[in-house]
Amino acid sequence: MLQIGFIRENQEKVIKALAKRNLDVRATIEEVVQLDEKRRATQVELDNTLSESNKLSASIGELMKSGEKAKAAILKEKTVLLKESSKELAEKAEAYAHELTQKLYTLPNLPADIVPEGKTPEENVTVFQQGDIPVLHEGAQPHWDLLKKYDIVDFELGVKITGAGFPVYKGKGARLQRALISYFLDKNTAAGYKEYQVPHLVNEASGYGTGQLPDKEGQMYHVGIDDLYLIPTAEVPVTNLFRDVILNENELPVLCTGYTPCFRREAGSYGAHVRGLNRLHQFDKVEIVRIEHPDKSYEALDGMVEHVKTLLQELKLPYRILRLCGGDMGFTSALTYDFEVFSTAQDRWLEISSVSNFETFQANRLKLRFKDANGKNQLAHTLNGSSLALPRVLAGIIENYQTPEGIVIPEVLRPYTGFDLIN
């Protein structure tokens, strides 16, 4: 959530920045500033009323001590009126504050200066590419056919049990999935990230804390009777571990990693581009989360990008990195890099990771702060990235490593799988 003080002092800057997201927020910004003025004016009036009431109460005490009960009675009548007035003003101030917060929730994060202009994914900028695209043998197949051929992922069983988008992993498919999870977690912990196992259901406050609510409410599965949400990513519970926390500056940075299943409704997702593992309602993902000093968060973002690079280099998958344009960035992000692997059998790029810096946007919602060298509380910066999302990594391995004899397992995964070929 954007900070109201910053908006108040930088209205034109905010309007111009959000125009990079192809949004015209002038009317909203004007409304936000007006609500803030009303809230602050009401608060001043409330503070003055309470101050006057306190002074009268002190005077009443002195009059009672001196035996001037009549005068004290007159002042008591005034305090009753002041208390009624202060109650009305408090309710009014609270109403303005609530309305202001709801308006602020509708404003996305400001894009960083280096975010490119653009409206569609086609306008994202490729900043890095590595790996040779394999030349597959004649008769090579897309992963959904290979999964069925080798009986390692069963989509029909998932439909039977739950519905479309909930696959069942079987045999070597399940072991390969588990191998990828263990490999990613081991690489993350070796890089200094502390591993967490977190709940897969979160409350509303957690959804608001990291910005999934109210922006992505339609994409989240809601357990109505308990008012809980199935997590769309480990980012939500892991980052919320630090909601309402004040860290000491010397505790920064905080590095976390965790594996969770992820649940997304993906409403309106149809067509060939979502076949097989390309898009699911439930999928596995390993996440990295960082809490950083504001002066060091972009250096940390670069480090996270380099870390994800090593995973793909060791898996020997052809990949590229995109800097997302303003129109394709997530609601909460200030800067995002997407990683994509090339699916040779599908002849297309598949997104397998997003690495983002949210600056203070999430921290402001979370009230996640640190005490600086001067003893003053400051909002921290939060970052997160997929490290990695499994379905499309698995699809890339299945397709790019296919041979007439079977699917070769990347060398780095063989100690985890216990086998080197799926046939």
C-alpha positions, -999 to 999 in steps of 0.1 A, spaced: 0 0 0 13 34 -9 21 57 20 -5 86 24 22 111 34 42 103 2 10 107 -19 1 140 -2 35 155 -10 40 139 -44 6 139 -61 19 146 -97 47 121 -93 24 93 -82 -1 101 -111 28 101 -136 43 69 -122 10 50 -123 5 62 -159 33 38 -167 9 10 -157 -16 26 -182 -38 39 -153 -53 73 -150 -55 78 -112 -58 115 -110 -94 114 -97 -86 87 -72 -55 106 -59 -75 138 -55 -102 119 -36 -75 102 -14 -59 136 -6 -93 151 3 -102 122 25 -68 125 43 -74 163 48 -109 155 63 -94 128 85 -66 150 98 -89 180 104 -113 158 123 -84 143 143 -72 178 153 -107 187 164 -109 155 184 -75 161 200 -86 197 210 -119 184 224 -102 157 245 -76 183 257 -104 207 268 -122 178 285 -91 168 304 -85 204 316 -121 207 328 -117 174 347 -87 187 364 -105 219 373 -135 199 386 -112 181 410 -97 213 423 -132 229 428 -144 198 447 -114 199 470 -121 236 477 -158 229 483 -171 248 453 -196 221 443 -219 244 424 -192 255 400 -179 219 397 -215 208 387 -215 234 359 -182 221 346 -194 185 348 -223 194 325 -197 208 300 -176 176 302 -206 155 294 -212 175 262 -175 173 254 -175 135 258 -205 132 235 -187 155 210 -155 135 213 -173 102 207 -189 116 176 -156 130 163 -138 97 170 -164 78 150 -161 104 122 -123 102 122 -125 64 121 -149 64 92 -127 87 72 -96 65 80 -115 34 69 -127 50 37 -91 63 31 -76 28 36 -101 13 12 -92 38 -14 -55 32 -9 -60 -5 -14 -71 2 -50 -38 18 -59 -10 -5 -71 27 0 -64 47 27 -82 69 12 -109 107 17 -105 123 41 -129 139 13 -150 105 -4 -157 99 -1 -194 68 15 -209 43 -10 -224 8 -24 -222 12 -61 -231 37 -90 -224 50 -85 -260 65 -52 -248 86 -68 -220 123 -65 -224 146 -95 -227 177 -87 -206 195 -121 -206 193 -154 -225 214 -185 -221 214 -222 -232 211 -238 -266 177 -250 -277 179 -288 -282 173 -303 -316 148 -331 -309 146 -364 -327 119 -370 -353 86 -378 -337 93 -358 -305 62 -350 -285 48 -323 -262 49 -331 -225 12 -340 -221 17 -369 -246 49 -380 -229 33 -379 -194 6 -403 -206 30 -424 -226 52 -431 -196 23 -430 -171 40 -405 -148 13 -378 -145 -24 -386 -148 -48 -358 -155 -79 -380 -158 -75 -393 -123 -72 -357 -111 -105 -349 -128 -121 -379 -111 -109 -369 -77 -113 -331 -79 -116 -316 -113 -95 -302 -142 -62 -286 -132 -55 -310 -103 -31 -337 -117 -20 -369 -100 18 -376 -101 27 -413 -103 58 -434 -99 88 -418 -114 68 -387 -120 61 -383 -83 97 -390 -75 110 -365 -101 86 -339 -86 99 -346 -51 135 -345 -64 130 -310 -78 115 -297 -45 144 -311 -25 170 -298 -49 155 -263 -49 153 -262 -11 189 -275 -7 202 -249 -31 183 -221 -13 194 -231 22 230 -235 10 227 -199 -2 217 -187 33 179 -189 31 163 -203 63 137 -230 55 101 -227 68 72 -250 67 41 -229 68 3 -233 68 -14 -237 34 -45 -217 46 -43 -180 56 -67 -156 72 -79 -124 55 -53 -102 73 -25 -122 57 -41 -118 22 -43 -81 27 -8 -80 42 10 -91 10 -15 -76 -14 -34 -106 -27 -66 -90 -12 -85 -72 -24 -67 -73 -58 -68 -110 -65 -98 -121 -45 -114 -138 -76 -83 -159 -81 -81 -173 -46 -100 -203 -32 -120 -192 -2 -131 -215 26 -163 -196 35 -173 -213 67 -139 -206 83 -132 -174 63 -98 -187 53 -80 -187 19 -59 -214 2 -26 -198 -5 -17 -189 -41 20 -189 -32 43 -194 -2 50 -157 -4 18 -150 15 23 -171 47 61 -167 48 61 -129 45 32 -126 70 55 -143 96 68 -108 100 35 -89 101 35 -63 129 72 -70 136 99 -44 144 133 -57 136 166 -43 147 187 -30 118 214 -55 125 189 -83 120 186 -74 83 186 -90 58 162 -118 66 162 -146 41 135 -173 40 126 -202 18 97 -226 18 80 -252 -3 42 -253 -5 15 -264 -29 -2 -234 -45 -39 -230 -53 -52 -206 -80 -86 -205 -96 -72 -192 -129 -106 -181 -140 -110 -177 -177 -80 -198 -186 -87 -218 -217 -71 -229 -249 -40 -248 -261 -16 -226 -241 -30 -241 -209 -27 -278 -218 -10 -303 -196 12 -287 -170 12 -253 -185 -14 -240 -162 -29 -257 -131 -52 -250 -102 -29 -268 -78 9 -269 -83 41 -271 -63 65 -242 -58 96 -233 -38 98 -197 -28 124 -173 -16 115 -142 5 138 -114 17 134 -85 41 159 -59 33 172 -25 43 158 0 17 193 10 7 202 -26 -2 170 -40 -17 179 -36 -54 213 -52 -48 194 -80 -31 171 -83 -61 201 -87 -84 214 -114 -61 181 -133 -62 182 -131 -100 217 -146 -101 206 -173 -77 177 -184 -99 201 -184 -128 223 -210 -112 193 -234 -108 185 -232 -145 222 -235 -155 226 -266 -134 194 -281 -149 208 -272 -183 176 -257 -195 175 -229 -221 161 -198 -205 157 -161 -208 151 -132 -183 125 -105 -190 122 -71 -173 84 -67 -172 69 -35 -187 45 -14 -167 14 -29 -181 24 -65 -174 37 -61 -138 19 -74 -108 -2 -51 -86 23 -51 -57 56 -50 -76 80 -21 -81 102 -41 -105 98 -77 -117 121 -100 -136 104 -131 -152 123 -162 -160 111 -184 -189 123 -218 -201 120 -228 -237 97 -257 -244 112 -272 -275 83 -296 -283 58 -267 -279 81 -242 -296 72 -216 -270 86 -199 -238 71 -209 -205 73 -187 -174 88 -205 -144 98 -177 -120 90 -141 -111 115 -123 -89 102 -90 -76 111 -60 -53 80 -46 -36 99 -18 -18 77 -6 11 44 -15 -5 39 -48 14 57 -36 45 33 -7 48 3 -31 49 22 -55 71 35 -28 95 69 -45 90 95 -21 103 131 -20 115 147 3 141 175 23 124 207 35 139 190 66 152 163 45 170 137 55 145 112 30 131 114 27 93 95 5 68 116 -24 55 116 -35 18 103 -70 9 112 -91 -21 103 -126 -33 109 -150 -61 99 -184 -74 129 -207 -69 113 -224 -87 77 -231 -98 76 -268 -106 50 -276 -133 66 -258 -162 101 -267 -151 90 -303 -151 74 -298 -186 107 -283 -198 127 -312 -185 102 -338 -200 102 -322 -234 138 -310 -238 154 -342 -223 133 -366 -244 151 -392 -265 138 -422 -284 149 -444 -255 131 -423 -228 134 -391 -208 169 -385 -195 171 -371 -160 194 -340 -156 226 -350 -139 221 -326 -109 188 -344 -100 200 -380 -102 212 -381 -66 176 -371 -56 157 -394 -80 178 -425 -78 174 -431 -115 187 -415 -147 160 -424 -172 122 -425 -174 112 -452 -199 
